[in-house]
Amino acid sequence: MKLALLVKQLPNEVMQCQLCPNFCTIEQDQLGKCNARKNIKSKIYSLTYAKLVAINVDPIEKKPLYHFLPGSKTLSIGTAGCNLHCKWCQNWRISQRAPEGELELSPQEVVDSALRMNCESIAYTYTEPTIFYEYVLNVAKLAHKNKLKNILVTNGYINPAPLKKLIKYIDAANVDIKSMSDEFYKKYCSARLQPVLDTAEYLNKKIHLEITNLLIPTLNDKLAQIKKLAQFVKELDPEIPLHFSAYYPSYKLKIPATPAETVKRARKIALAEGLKHVFTGNIRDIEGSHSYCSACSEVVIERSGYSVKNFLKKGKCECGEEISGEC
């Protein structure tokens, strides 16, 4: 356990967690909504600190990040718990439970593992990194000292103060914007939309940002929703890579899987709205896998599964056009 940061004392030995917009008020011996923070004798402890449920070497494209160190390896780590409760969660067996019996690795051991496995970065992923915030912060500091990059794969549900404290050690992020409907967030995720949009806007000003949207039939795949998301991303920066992914039934949601054509259609809509780099995921789609030069339309990064051919030279196409990110 680790004493938690960003905590407020309330009357009657009740503590309030200030980490995310849930603002959980946690009574003695109780857990927050994320199952990862507990009130023990009027102090909040992070139960996830240095306790991993998953650690793997992944291609960075799996995060997904397509315009950040393409073709490189990242050490992916995650702990139990999550501050959202999405009804289709693919990782619900680890995200929707409290920590128990995990592999314990100190921040130094994580960094040493990344270096030993020739990774260029560490990705905080699988579950929501916000809920193992103290661990991310300490690992990320050590990673930077060892010239490793840090990546957040996040739902974006974090308060501004902790995000500002963390961001100086983070180099790239993929934010999962689940829908452009606040009602959707309330009904299916037990959360709100605006904090996620605020996080995406802030991250875009500070680091390399990519955005993912999982398309769920009948729930968030309508034309108006896709256009609204594309317009939001364009307002931030039309160069931001946007990933549309196909949903598959999982956890509490049994709606049939997303047809491939729905994902391809979403990509075309976003491109028509003015985005430069839009990709498809969880389906077989060659056209939606590659990166194209926005000036001459040539393929500049070719992908087949997780096999990558990067034709850029110092981040530029042969025509001279510069591609956003660290390519």
N, C-alpha and C positions, 0 to 999 in steps of 0.2 A: 504494500500500500504506500501511497504518497500523499502528503498533505496537499489538498487541492488549492489551486489559485483561483482568484476572482470569486470570492465568497462574501456574503453580507450577513451579519448577525441580526436576527429578528427577535422579538420578545418570546419568552417561554422556551428558551433553548432550541428554537426553530432556526434553521439556517437556510439562506437562499443562495442558490447557485446562479452566478451572473454570466456563465459561459455562453449560453445560447438563448434564443428568444423564448424558450419554454419557461425560463426564470423559475425553476422548480423550488418550492418551499418544502424543505425536507426535515421532518421531525426526527427525534431520537431513534436510532437503529433502523431508519427507513432509507430506501433507495430513491434516487431521482428517476425520472421517466426513462432515462437512457440505460438504467440498470448498472451503471458504471461508477456512480458517485454515492457515497453513503455518509449519513450523519452518525458519527461515533463520538459520544461525549462532547457534543456541541462543536465538533469540528468536522468539516467535510473532507473525506479522503477519496482519492482516485483509486479504485479497485483494479484498474487495468494497467497501472504503471509497470512497464517491463514484462507484461504477461501477454504473450503472443498466441493467437489461435491460428495464425497463418504466416508463413515466411517462404517466399519463393523468388527465384530469379526469373524475370519476365522480359520479353521484348517490350520496349517502351510504347510501341503501338497498341499494346493490349490495354492501356490505361483508360481510354485511348488518348494518346498524344501523337499527332502526325507531323507537327512542325516544330518539334523540340527534340534535338539530338536523334534524328531518325536513324533506325538501324542499331541503336545502342541497347544495352541491357540495363535494367533497373532492379534493385532489390526491393521487393514488395513486402510490406509488413502490415499486420492488422491485429486488433484486439476484439474482444467480445463487446457487444452493446451498440446502441445507436440512439440518437435523439429524435429520429423519425420512426414511424411505424407503418411503412408502405405495405399495402396489402398484397403486392406481387413480388416482394423482395426475393431475389435469387439467392441471397446469402442469409436467409432468415434463421437458419440453425445456429449461426454465430452472432448475428446482429440483434436478435430478439431474446437474448438471454444474458444473465449476469456472468461475470468471469468466474471460472472454476477449473483448476487443474491444468493451466496453460504452461507452455514453454516459457521459462524466464530467461530473458536476455537483457543485459545492461545496455545503455546507449553505446558504450564503447564496443561491446561485443557485436552490436548491429553494424556499426561503422566498419569494424574489422572484417566482418563477414562480407560486406559490400566490396571492400577493397580486395579481399582474397578471391572473390568470384569475378573480378574484373568488371564490375558494374560502374557506370558513370554517375549513377544517381540512386537515391532511395525514395521510394514511393509509399506514401501513407494511404492505405487503400483497404479494400475488401469490406470493411465496415466504415463508419464515419470517423475520420481522424479527429474531429472536434472533441469527441468524448474520451480520447486518450491524449488530450492537449498537452499536459505536462511532459509526457513521454516524447511526443513529437517535438516539442520545444527543445528538449535536452539532446535528443538524437540529432536534430537539424543543426544545432550549434556545433556539435562535434563534426558533423558531416562537412560543413563549410570549412572548418579548420583543415580538413583532409582533402579539400578540393573536390568534394562530391556535391552534386546538385540535389535539391530537395523538391519533391512533387506532392501536391495535395490532390487526391481524387475525392471530391467532397460534394455533399448535398448543399453546401453553401449556407447552412443554418447555424450561423455563429454571430455573436454580437460584435459590434465594431471595436471595442476596446481590446479584447483578446486577439482579434484578427490583426490589429495594428501592431501588437506586441510580437506576433508570430511572423508577420510578413517579411521582416528584414532577413529572415533565414530561408525563405521559400523562393524558388526560381520559376516554377511553373505550376499550373493547376488545371484540372478539368472539373468544371462545375456542372452537376446534373440538374438542369432545369426541367422539372417533371411535367409542367404544364404552365400556361400563361393564365390559368384560372385560379383565383384564390379559393373558390368553392371546391375545386378539385383537391387542392392541398389540404383543406380542412377535412374533407370527407374521406380521402384515401390515404393521407399521410400523417394526419393529426398535427398539422403545421400550417404556416401561412406563406404566401408567395413573396410578399414585399421584401422580407429580410434576405431571401435568396437573390433577388434581383439587385439589391443593394450590395451584396457580397460580390456578385459578378462585376458590377460597375467599379467597385473599389479595386478588385484584383486586376482588372484590365489596365488600370492606371499605374500599377506597380510591377507586374510580372507578365510572363507569357501566359495567355489564357486560351483555353479551348472549352467548348460547351457541348454537352450531350443531352439529347432528348429521346427518351424511350417512348415509342408510339404504341399506344394501347387502343385496339379497335373499340369504337363507340365512345371512348372516354376522353381522349385528347388528340385524335387524329383528323379532326375536321379542318377544312381549308382555312377557316378564319383563325383557328388556333395556331396553325403552322405559319400563316402569314404574320400573325402578331409576334411570334417568337423571332422570325426572321427579321422583322422590322426593329425589334428590340436589339438584336445582335448588331444589325447594321448601324444603329444609332451609336452603339459603343465603338465599333470599328468593323467595317465590311471585310477586313482581312482576318478576323477571328475565325478559326476553323470551327465549323458546326457539324456535329455527328448526329445523324438520325439512326436509331437502332430499333430492331424488331423485338417486340415483347414475346415471351413464351410463358404459358401458364405456370404459376408457382405460388407457394404459400397459401394465402386465402383467396386469391383471385383465379378463377377458372375460365375466364373468357378465352375463346380460341386464339391461337397465335396470330400475330400480325402478318398479313400477306406481304410478300416481297414487293409487290407492285405499290403498296401503300408507302413503303419506305422510299422507293425510287421516285414516286410522285412528290413526296415531301422534299426530296433533294432538288428536284426541278423547280418547285415553287420557291424555295429559298434562293436558288440561283437567279430566278426571274426577279426576285425582290432586291437583288443587287449584292448578295454575298459572293465573295470571291472563292471560298474554299468550303465546299459542303461534301460530306461523306456519308456513306451508308454502312451500317454494322449489323451483325448477326444474320446476314443473308449473303448469298453468293452474288456479287455484283462487281464485275471488273471495272466498269466505268466509274462507279462510286467509291472505288478503293484508291485511285491514283490522285496525286496532286498535279494541278495544271497551272501553267503560267497564265496569269490574268491578262497579259499583254498579247502573247502570240498563241496561246492555247495549247502549246506543246506539253507533253507529260514531263514533269520535272522530278517527281518522285514516284517510282513505280512500285506497287505492292501486290504481292501474291501471297495471301495468308499473312504470315509474319515475315516473309522474305521481302527485303527492301533493296531497291536500286536507286541511289540518289544521284541524279545527273546535274545537280546544282554545283557551282563552283563559288565558294565563299558566299553561299546564300543567294547567288544570282543565276538566272536562266542564261542560256547562251545569247539570247537577244538583249541581255543587259538588265532585264527587269529583276528587281529584288523581291524575294519571297519573305513574307513575315515570319518571325520566330527565330529559333536557333537551328538552322538547317545546314 
